[in-house]
Amino acid sequence: MKSFYIKCLAVILVIAIAIGFGFAYDAILTLIEKLNYPMPEQYAEFISYYSQKYSVPERILYATIKTESNFDSGAVSRAGAIGLMQMMPSTFEWISCDLLREDLDVGMLYDPETNIRYGTYYLSYLYAKFDSWTNTFAAYNLGETKVSELLSDPRYVDENGDLKNIPVSETRTYVSKINSAISKYSRLYGI
């Protein structure tokens, strides 16, 4: 009888250790994912504020910044896009002069708050025009004129009016990356 209790205790101990290792493994994987998909404190206030002001979910802003610049406010792309949200100077000037009537210097794109503000405004503008985050992300990457052209071609539009089979590989990859990042931010941080 004593041997039976020892065996039961041993089985329970093995199960408890296995469960503990499972929780530890999951915690380590989550920590690694959070390192790869951070929410840097220095930008959190700006992201929260402009998310609310322009009705763009925070998870989309974090995913956009992660995908565009990996949170490097000094980033400059090969095409000349600048800052956290990788805005093109021409887009920034158009928004600054024509839409917001502020006439800011392009150098302000290196300022994190300005870059987040204008990038969020632009995402909001594109979403109002395309009424779909998939189409918005494609336009943010490819340009609204080109996306409008693609949306007029039934080969590239699904039954919901979203782009599918995007013929530009860079944009197709971009949309996939940003949607994946959105899922990660939602799961990891509940935003």
C-alpha positions as CSV (number, residue, x, y, z in Angstrom):
1,M,0.0,0.0,0.0
2,K,2.8,2.4,0.9
3,S,4.4,1.7,-2.5
4,F,1.2,2.6,-4.2
5,Y,1.1,6.0,-2.5
6,I,4.8,6.6,-3.4
7,K,4.0,5.8,-7.0
8,C,1.0,8.1,-7.0
9,L,3.0,10.9,-5.4
10,A,5.8,10.4,-8.0
11,V,3.3,10.6,-10.9
12,I,1.7,13.8,-9.4
13,L,5.2,15.3,-8.9
14,V,6.1,14.5,-12.5
15,I,2.9,16.0,-13.8
16,A,3.4,19.1,-11.6
17,I,6.9,19.6,-12.9
18,A,5.8,19.1,-16.5
19,I,3.0,21.7,-16.1
20,G,5.5,24.1,-14.4
21,F,7.9,23.7,-17.4
22,G,5.0,24.3,-19.7
23,F,4.1,27.6,-18.0
24,A,7.8,28.6,-17.9
25,Y,8.3,27.7,-21.6
26,D,5.2,29.7,-22.5
27,A,6.4,32.7,-20.4
28,I,9.8,32.6,-22.0
29,L,8.2,32.5,-25.5
30,T,5.9,35.4,-24.6
31,L,8.9,37.4,-23.3
32,I,10.8,36.8,-26.5
33,E,7.8,37.9,-28.6
34,K,7.4,41.0,-26.5
35,L,11.1,41.8,-27.2
36,N,10.4,41.4,-30.9
37,Y,7.2,43.4,-30.7
38,P,7.8,46.1,-28.1
39,M,5.7,49.0,-26.9
40,P,8.4,51.6,-26.3
41,E,7.4,53.9,-23.4
42,Q,8.9,57.0,-25.1
43,Y,6.2,56.8,-27.8
44,A,3.2,55.4,-25.8
45,E,1.7,58.8,-24.9
46,F,1.8,60.0,-28.5
47,I,0.4,56.7,-29.9
48,S,-2.4,56.7,-27.3
49,Y,-3.3,60.4,-27.9
50,Y,-3.3,60.3,-31.7
51,S,-5.0,56.9,-31.8
52,Q,-7.9,58.5,-30.0
53,K,-7.8,61.8,-31.9
54,Y,-7.8,60.2,-35.4
55,S,-9.7,56.9,-34.5
56,V,-6.9,54.6,-35.5
57,P,-6.6,51.6,-33.1
58,E,-3.3,51.6,-31.1
59,R,-2.4,48.1,-32.2
60,I,-2.4,49.4,-35.8
61,L,-0.1,52.2,-34.9
62,Y,2.3,50.0,-33.1
63,A,2.2,47.5,-35.9
64,T,2.8,50.2,-38.5
65,I,5.7,51.7,-36.7
66,K,7.2,48.2,-36.0
67,T,6.8,47.3,-39.7
68,E,8.0,50.6,-41.1
69,S,11.0,51.6,-38.9
70,N,11.2,49.1,-36.1
71,F,10.8,52.1,-33.7
72,D,13.8,54.0,-35.2
73,S,12.9,57.7,-35.3
74,G,15.9,58.5,-37.4
75,A,15.2,55.8,-40.1
76,V,15.3,56.8,-43.7
77,S,14.3,54.4,-46.4
78,R,15.9,53.9,-49.8
79,A,12.9,55.7,-51.3
80,G,13.4,58.7,-48.9
81,A,10.6,58.0,-46.4
82,I,11.5,59.4,-43.0
83,G,11.0,58.6,-39.3
84,L,9.0,56.2,-37.2
85,M,6.1,55.8,-39.6
86,Q,8.3,56.3,-42.7
87,M,6.4,59.2,-44.3
88,M,7.5,60.5,-47.7
89,P,8.4,64.2,-47.6
90,S,5.9,64.9,-50.4
91,T,3.1,63.3,-48.4
92,F,4.0,65.2,-45.3
93,E,4.1,68.5,-47.2
94,W,0.7,67.8,-48.8
95,I,-0.9,67.0,-45.4
96,S,0.9,69.9,-43.7
97,C,0.1,72.5,-46.3
98,D,-3.1,71.4,-48.0
99,L,-5.0,69.4,-45.3
100,L,-3.9,70.7,-41.9
101,R,-2.7,74.2,-43.1
102,E,0.3,74.1,-40.8
103,D,3.2,74.4,-43.4
104,L,5.7,72.5,-41.3
105,D,9.3,71.9,-42.3
106,V,10.0,68.4,-43.6
107,G,12.8,68.1,-41.0
108,M,9.9,67.8,-38.4
109,L,9.5,64.2,-39.7
110,Y,12.4,63.3,-37.4
111,D,10.4,64.5,-34.4
112,P,8.6,61.4,-33.0
113,E,5.5,63.2,-32.0
114,T,5.1,65.0,-35.3
115,N,5.8,61.8,-37.3
116,I,3.3,59.8,-35.3
117,R,0.7,62.5,-35.6
118,Y,1.1,62.9,-39.3
119,G,1.3,59.1,-39.9
120,T,-1.8,58.5,-37.9
121,Y,-3.6,61.3,-39.6
122,Y,-2.7,59.8,-43.0
123,L,-3.8,56.3,-42.0
124,S,-7.1,57.8,-40.8
125,Y,-7.4,59.7,-44.1
126,L,-6.8,56.5,-46.1
127,Y,-9.2,54.5,-44.0
128,A,-11.9,57.1,-44.6
129,K,-11.3,56.8,-48.3
130,F,-11.0,53.0,-48.6
131,D,-13.1,51.8,-45.7
132,S,-10.9,48.8,-45.2
133,W,-7.6,48.3,-43.3
134,T,-6.2,46.0,-45.9
135,N,-6.8,48.6,-48.6
136,T,-5.5,51.3,-46.3
137,F,-2.2,49.4,-45.6
138,A,-1.8,48.8,-49.3
139,A,-2.3,52.5,-50.0
140,Y,0.1,53.5,-47.2
141,N,2.7,51.4,-49.0
142,L,1.9,51.7,-52.6
143,G,0.0,55.0,-52.9
144,E,-3.6,55.8,-52.9
145,T,-3.8,56.4,-56.7
146,K,-2.3,53.0,-57.5
147,V,-4.6,51.2,-55.0
148,S,-7.6,53.0,-56.5
149,E,-6.6,51.6,-59.9
150,L,-6.2,48.1,-58.5
151,L,-9.6,48.3,-56.8
152,S,-11.2,49.1,-60.1
153,D,-9.9,45.8,-61.5
154,P,-12.0,42.8,-60.5
155,R,-9.0,40.5,-60.7
156,Y,-7.6,42.1,-57.5
157,V,-10.8,42.6,-55.4
158,D,-12.5,40.1,-53.2
159,E,-16.3,39.9,-52.5
160,N,-15.8,42.4,-49.6
161,G,-14.1,45.0,-51.8
162,D,-10.7,44.3,-50.3
163,L,-7.6,43.8,-52.4
164,K,-6.6,40.2,-52.9
165,N,-3.7,38.9,-54.9
166,I,-1.9,42.2,-54.9
167,P,0.2,42.2,-58.0
168,V,3.1,44.2,-56.4
169,S,5.1,41.8,-54.3
170,E,6.5,44.5,-51.9
171,T,3.0,45.7,-51.1
172,R,1.6,42.2,-50.8
173,T,4.5,41.4,-48.3
174,Y,3.9,44.7,-46.5
175,V,0.2,44.0,-46.0
176,S,0.9,40.5,-44.7
177,K,3.6,41.8,-42.3
178,I,1.5,44.6,-40.9
179,N,-1.5,42.2,-40.4
180,S,0.8,39.7,-38.6
181,A,2.2,42.5,-36.4
182,I,-1.4,43.6,-35.6
183,S,-2.2,40.1,-34.5
184,K,0.9,39.9,-32.3
185,Y,0.1,43.3,-30.6
186,S,-3.5,42.2,-30.0
187,R,-2.5,38.9,-28.5
188,L,0.5,40.1,-26.5
189,Y,-0.9,43.3,-25.1
190,G,-4.6,43.0,-25.5
191,I,-4.9,46.2,-27.5
